[in-house]
């Protein structure tokens, strides 16, 4: 079975409809396919940090409605990073038929899973903050 390849547009979709963690996960999977495991691990960590920062902004209310602007900015930045660091190599793999372009359903599944993770994190943090305020 040929490995799935996630191109920059898939990264943008994952970032906007999912979370930055979803986009970073796709970038990470590409680095696994490109046989660069250390870069893969780095992108999982980067995604987790960005996600935690976004959750912090949401829970504390520091940013309010500006979160959409942050999400759009992250979408463009992550798409461009994917384009600059992976697009040529991914095109080469696709042309040699060593990989298969991932379907939109694969990207949507990653988005939904990352959305659920963020919702669970926000709920847990909210309950913790609420219980601390009650005491």
Backbone torsions as a table, in degrees:
resi	resn	phi	psi	omega
1	UNK	NA	131.6	179.8
2	UNK	-75.7	142.5	178.6
3	UNK	-66.9	151.0	178.1
4	UNK	-82.8	140.6	-179.5
5	UNK	-114.2	132.3	-179.1
6	UNK	-110.1	109.1	-176.6
7	UNK	-83.4	165.3	-175.2
8	UNK	-52.1	-35.4	178.4
9	UNK	-66.0	-35.2	176.0
10	UNK	-66.0	-38.0	177.3
11	UNK	-62.6	-42.4	178.9
12	UNK	-63.5	-44.6	178.3
13	UNK	-61.0	-44.7	-179.4
14	UNK	-63.6	-38.4	-179.8
15	UNK	-68.9	-41.6	-176.5
16	UNK	-77.0	-48.8	-176.6
17	UNK	-86.9	-20.3	176.2
18	UNK	-105.6	-118.6	178.5
19	UNK	-141.8	169.1	174.1
20	UNK	-57.9	-31.1	177.8
21	UNK	-62.3	-39.2	178.2
22	UNK	-61.9	-44.7	179.3
23	UNK	-64.0	-43.9	179.5
24	UNK	-65.7	-32.5	177.0
25	UNK	-64.4	-41.6	178.9
26	UNK	-65.8	-42.1	175.9
27	UNK	-60.0	-41.7	179.3
28	UNK	-61.8	-44.9	179.5
29	UNK	-62.2	-36.3	176.6
30	UNK	-63.0	-41.2	179.4
31	UNK	-66.7	-31.2	173.6
32	UNK	-63.9	-46.1	178.7
33	UNK	-61.5	-36.4	179.8
34	UNK	-82.7	6.4	177.8
35	UNK	59.2	48.5	175.7
36	UNK	-128.9	72.2	-172.3
37	UNK	-63.0	-32.9	-178.6
38	UNK	-67.9	-38.3	176.5
39	UNK	-67.7	-32.6	177.6
40	UNK	-62.4	-49.3	179.0
41	UNK	-60.6	-41.8	179.9
42	UNK	-58.0	-40.8	-177.6
43	UNK	-71.7	-29.3	174.6
44	UNK	-66.7	-43.3	179.3
45	UNK	-65.2	-44.5	178.4
46	UNK	-58.9	-44.8	178.9
47	UNK	-61.6	-41.8	179.3
48	UNK	-64.5	-41.5	179.9
49	UNK	-65.4	-45.7	178.7
50	UNK	-61.5	-42.4	179.7
51	UNK	-62.8	-45.4	179.6
52	UNK	-62.1	-39.0	177.9
53	UNK	-63.5	-42.9	178.2
54	UNK	-64.3	-41.3	177.4
55	UNK	-62.7	-42.0	177.4
56	UNK	-58.2	-45.9	179.1
57	UNK	-62.9	-39.1	179.5
58	UNK	-68.0	-46.7	-175.5
59	UNK	-67.6	-41.1	-177.7
60	UNK	-79.6	-16.4	-179.7
61	UNK	73.2	17.5	-177.9
62	UNK	-66.7	-27.6	-172.7
63	UNK	-108.6	-27.7	178.5
64	UNK	61.4	-130.0	-176.2
65	UNK	-74.0	-8.5	177.9
66	UNK	-70.8	-5.7	-179.6
67	UNK	-62.5	-32.2	178.3
68	UNK	-63.8	-40.4	178.0
69	UNK	-65.4	-39.3	177.1
70	UNK	-63.9	-43.7	179.3
71	UNK	-61.6	-42.9	177.5
72	UNK	-63.9	-43.0	178.2
73	UNK	-61.3	-44.9	177.8
74	UNK	-62.8	-38.9	179.2
75	UNK	-58.7	-49.0	-178.7
76	UNK	-67.0	-40.7	-179.5
77	UNK	-64.5	-47.7	-178.3
78	UNK	-67.0	-36.3	176.5
79	UNK	-63.8	-42.8	-179.0
80	UNK	-68.5	-38.9	176.9
81	UNK	-62.2	-44.7	177.9
82	UNK	-61.0	-41.8	-179.9
83	UNK	-63.2	-45.6	-176.4
84	UNK	-73.2	-33.6	-173.5
85	UNK	-97.4	-18.0	-171.5
86	UNK	-133.5	-24.1	-168.4
87	UNK	-56.5	-45.2	-177.4
88	UNK	-64.5	-44.6	179.8
89	UNK	-65.9	-37.8	179.1
90	UNK	-68.0	-40.8	176.0
91	UNK	-60.4	-40.8	179.1
92	UNK	-62.3	-44.8	178.0
93	UNK	-62.3	-42.0	-179.4
94	UNK	-65.1	-41.4	179.3
95	UNK	-65.9	-33.7	177.3
96	UNK	-83.0	0.1	-178.8
97	UNK	58.9	35.0	176.8
98	UNK	-94.7	-2.8	179.4
99	UNK	-150.2	164.7	180.0
100	UNK	-123.5	136.9	177.6
101	UNK	-63.2	131.3	-179.0
102	UNK	-69.4	147.1	179.3
103	UNK	-81.1	162.0	179.1
104	UNK	-62.4	-32.2	179.5
105	UNK	-64.5	-34.1	176.2
106	UNK	-62.8	-43.2	-179.2
107	UNK	-66.8	-41.1	-179.8
108	UNK	-63.5	-39.3	178.1
109	UNK	-61.8	-44.4	177.6
110	UNK	-61.4	-41.1	179.1
111	UNK	-61.6	-47.9	-178.8
112	UNK	-62.5	-42.1	178.7
113	UNK	-63.5	-40.7	179.6
114	UNK	-69.7	-36.4	176.3
115	UNK	-61.8	-43.9	178.1
116	UNK	-62.2	-38.2	178.3
117	UNK	-64.3	-40.6	179.1
118	UNK	-68.2	-42.7	178.9
119	UNK	-60.9	-44.4	178.7
120	UNK	-62.4	-41.7	179.8
121	UNK	-64.8	-44.5	179.7
122	UNK	-62.8	-42.3	178.7
123	UNK	-63.2	-44.5	179.3
124	UNK	-63.0	-44.2	179.4
125	UNK	-66.3	-41.0	179.3
126	UNK	-62.9	-43.5	177.6
127	UNK	-64.0	-38.9	178.4
128	UNK	-65.0	-43.9	179.1
129	UNK	-64.9	-43.1	179.6
130	UNK	-62.1	-43.3	-179.2
131	UNK	-69.4	-32.5	176.9
132	UNK	-68.3	-39.6	180.0
133	UNK	-66.8	-31.3	179.8
134	UNK	-71.7	-30.4	-178.9
135	UNK	-83.3	NA	NA
